[in-house]
Amino acid sequence: MRTFDTLADLQALVGQPLGHSDWITVDQARVNAFAEATEDRQWIHVDPERAKSGPFGGPIAHGFLTLSLIPYFFETGFAVTETRMVVNYGLNKVRFTSPVPVGSRLRAAFRLLALDDAPGGAKQLTVEVSVEREGVDKPVCVAESLARHYR
């Protein structure tokens, strides 16, 4: 994990990569748990036998499951020591650019797009999160994440 002492240390890195997160495996148990939590039990995700005859040759993770891993990716990707709290402020663009077959390992690459002042003395980071699937060149998800860092 890459660590920065202060938010000011990030200013010179706008437009630059910030590093990568740890890898995480998206197994069938995780997909099933996500399906239960969200009431999204589409067969392409939760019925491995039926999914074998589907368009991807097996079950795939929900796009929103991939997106929901972003907090984990941030937690293992980089930190700012002076930050006492980070609040998710939302997302700008989100694209699911490639399927995630069950059993895939994912990680995120981060690129700082902007560092702006926010209310309450916070700094708002706009970070491009490119979720990568191990062994595949094309990302599976690309999103612009907005997070407010409070000192």
N, C-alpha and C positions, 0 to 999 in steps of 0.2 A: 504494500500500500504506500502511496506517495503522500507525504505529509507536508503541509505548509504551516508556518508559524502564524501568519496573519492573513487576513483577507486582502490587505494591500499587496502582499506578495503575489497575488493572482493577477493584478492589473497588467503587468507586463506580459502575461500569458494569454491575453484575449486573442482568439484566432488560432491558438496552439493546442496540441494534444496534452491531456493531463494524465494519461496512462490508461491502465486496464484494471478491471476487477478480477476477483478470483473466479474460477470456473464453478458451475453448478450443474448437476445432472437433473434433467427433466424426465423422471420415470413415470410409469403408469399410476403409481400410488399418488404422486403429486397432482397429476392430471385429474384423477378421480376425485381427490379432495377439493380441487378447485371447482370441478363440476358441481359437487354437492354444495359448496359455499355460495355459488352464484346461480344455482338452478339451471345451469346450461349443460344439459346432458346429451348433447347431440352425438349420434353414434360415431361420427368420424373421430371423436375424442375418447369415448368411454367403452366402445365395443370393439376390441381388438380383432375378433374373428370377422365381423362384418366389414371393418375398416380395411382388411386385407384385399377385399374386392373393390375398394373405393379408389378415388383418383390418386392417392398417395402411396398405395400398397401397404398401408398399415395405419395405426392411429397417430394423430398429430396433436400437439398441444394447442390449446386455445390461444389465439392472438393476445387476448387480454391477460392470460396467464403470463405470457412472455413479458408483456408490459408491466405487470404487477411485480416482477422481479427487479425492477429498477431500484427500489430502495435498498435491496440486498447488494446490488452492483455498486451503488454509491458507498454503502457501508464498508465494502472491501476494496474500493478503488482509490479513493483519496479522502483526506481529512484536512481541516483547518483547525489548528490547536486553539486559537482564540475564540472559536465558535462554541457557544454554550448550548445552542438549540438551532435546529434546521427545520423549517416548515415547508412542506410541499405546496407550491403555489399554483401548480397546474402544468399543462402541456401546451405547446404550440402545435407543430406538425407531428403527426404520427403515421407511419406507414409500416405495414406488415409485408415485407418484401420477399419472403421465402418461408415455406412451411418448416415447422420444428417437429420432426419425427420423434415419437416417444423413445427415450433412451439417449437423446442428444445431450451433449455438454455445451453450455452457453457461458459466455462472458460478455462484458461490455467494454467498449473503447469510448473514452470521453474526450470531447474537444470543447474548450471554453469559448462560447460565442459572444457573451457580453457579461459585464460586471457593472451593475447600476445601483444607485442609492434607492432605498425603499423606505416606507414609513417606519417609524419607531427606531430609527438608527440602524436598521438592517441593511444588508447588501443583498441584492437579488442576482443570482447567478443563472444565466441561460446557458445550458450545456447540451450539446448534441450527444446523444447516447446512441451508439451503434452497437446493437446486440449481434454478436458473432456466434456462429455454430462451428464447433471444432471440426476442422478438416474441410470446410467449405469457404470459398472466397466471398460469396455474396452474403451480406448481412441478412438476418431474419427479421429485424425490426430496426427502424431508425426513428428517433423521437427527439424533440426539443423539450427538455425538462427545465422548469422554472422552480427554483428553490430559494427561499429567503433564509439567510444566515444571520443570526442574532449573536452579538457579543455579550 
